[in-house]
Amino acid sequence: MNNMQIKSLEEYHEKYALSVSNPEGFWEEIANEFQWMKKWDKVLEWNFTEPDIKWFKGAKLNITENMLDRHLEKRGNKLALIWEPNDPKQRFVRYTYRELYEQVCVFSNALKAQGVKKGDRVCIYMPMIPELSIAVMACARIGAIHSVVFAGFSANALADRIEDAQAKLIITSDGLNRGPKQIPVKRVVDEALEKVECVEKVIVFDCLGWLPHMEEGRDIWWSDAIAGHEKKCVPEEMDAEDPLFILYTSGSTGKPKGVVHTCGGYMVYTAYSFQNVYQYEESDVFWCTADIGWITGHSYIVYGPLLCGATTVMFEGVPTYPDAGRFWQVIDKYGVNQFLTAPTAIRALMACGDDHVLSYSLDSLKIIGTVGEPINEEAWKWYHLHVGKGRCPVVDNWWQTETGGIMISGIGNISPQKPTFAGYPLPGIQPVLLNQEGKEIEGADQEGYLCIKFPWPSILRTTYGDHERCRVTYFSHYDGYYFTGDGAKRDENGMYRIIGRIDDVINVSGHRFGTAEIENAINTNKLVIESAVVGYPHPVKGQSIYAFVVCEHEVPVEEQEFARAEILESVVSEIGKIAVPEKIQFVTGLPKTRSGKIMRRILRKIAEGDMTSIGDTSTLLDPLVVDEIVEKAL
Ligand code: 6R9
């Protein structure tokens, strides 16, 4: 996809200006680089009121034809996917484009044989193994809508997502490897399936040889499901605006929402952003360490790289197993040229000492990226110096599940870098800073709510099954703008720095959780009457969770350890280990306004240990509770 690659800063500015003055012309030229079964009647039709956004209206395509078939002639023998197992002693697996194409076709046929049709929802709950990518693409090939659920979510969280999407089939495995541990997966699916009724079939990949319970008539082994199927499968003709996938993400209220992305726009934007931000060249090897359970894995392990004919690395393990040099060892092993990871991983590895990184050459690296949360200056500098050896640009990728692809970021070695600043918007992206009244803030050195005022091809189209929720969450805060939920700052050169969430979303190790979601989980515990959770700064995780909990009876000190364990168990069971609070403080009441609203601002200050700036508490229903909470703060 070299034709759409920006090659200089000057060209970036030109392209950016064009994308604003003539967005339709700009995107049409890029869209022409892809293979369409039928081209569009209209490039863009939109309003942010309903919202109703259509890119490439009337066009027909199949995204996998663009990821696989299209490359066969030129890149049939090129490596498409390199899989690095959890255990470095185990053999790695490689797929050429032809092999991947064949595997996807076989599994597409297998899904069809299980009765999956265009428009059906398929839930994928799997470890980071090649079959996960194959399953994702097979769904896309036959027009089934995939909903990948991160395999660290609990049975309850999985059941909610299956139910919401009304998934008909689940693809899973017996268990998974995670560093030194092996974790059951099928058992979680079985438990989730006790709570839902829509699922007809479960395909199970044998990852660990565990022989889990197989429900007669419902569960089928992957190897049996694919047996005898052809290595060819005609790709389903999809409308550009047909849904491609659903991905659940947390917001400030209620249960996680199913963000819906569509075929045409998502294809164009993930490829465009990948090609540009990472300046991918034909022989490069690209590695993104995310899990495919999150949007970063969707867009920059599977879709973006394969659309661009790249070699993409997929890693099953964790950064610190068998030791803190694992990432660097893998980079040297495959000659990785572009590397993308999260600030939390950088900080964790930084804390393990420089020796682990200094013993690897990392000569192949050209560009290193960071994504998922704000990166602090110290981590940025360490990454640049020790991983990038002072010569690789750090591209800080700001974006969201809802945006589908990278929105604000450095572009390879082309645009300027400034630690902690994500940088300039990509062409086609029109960010603005709004003040509380919703007025655009102009000029340099300003801070405000980050919103986007014009659609780009991979903007979310709806939240599954509840369009009104999409409107209220993203398009109703400020008329005519997409609301990101982030606060940002713009410097004198127009570069953006993302400050963090301004809503009730906590970002723990790059994972998003809503405060309400965690509170609901805590409140399921029978000891608990009510709770309030807030985020506070954590040296490795970015943010950590602090829970203030009111119990039915005051919990004596000697019983607190037990009660804490019980509450943690509730969170593990409702959401998963990834969402457990670091601190739980038992309190007799929460600071509330007279109208009963919890004053999180005060609790945040207490969690941060900043007792001097708690501010005015006189409007509270019972100001005395604050004194008590402060006194016993953890
Ligand atoms: C891609 C992804 C989105 C939220 C987003 C913001 C935070 C992501 C960031 C960043 C600062 C970056 N975020 N990237 N903050 N700098 N480079 O992470 O999607 O899981 O939906 O999270 O993460 O707060 O609003 P998602």
Boltz pocket constraint, residues with backbone or C-beta under 6 A from the ligand:
constraints:
  - pocket:
      binder: B
      contacts: [[A, 249], [A, 294], [A, 295], [A, 296], [A, 370], [A, 371], [A, 372], [A, 373], [A, 374], [A, 375], [A, 396], [A, 397], [A, 398], [A, 399], [A, 400], [A, 401], [A, 402], [A, 408], [A, 422], [A, 484], [A, 485], [A, 486], [A, 498], [A, 499], [A, 500], [A, 501], [A, 507], [A, 510], [A, 511], [A, 512]]
      max_distance: 6.0
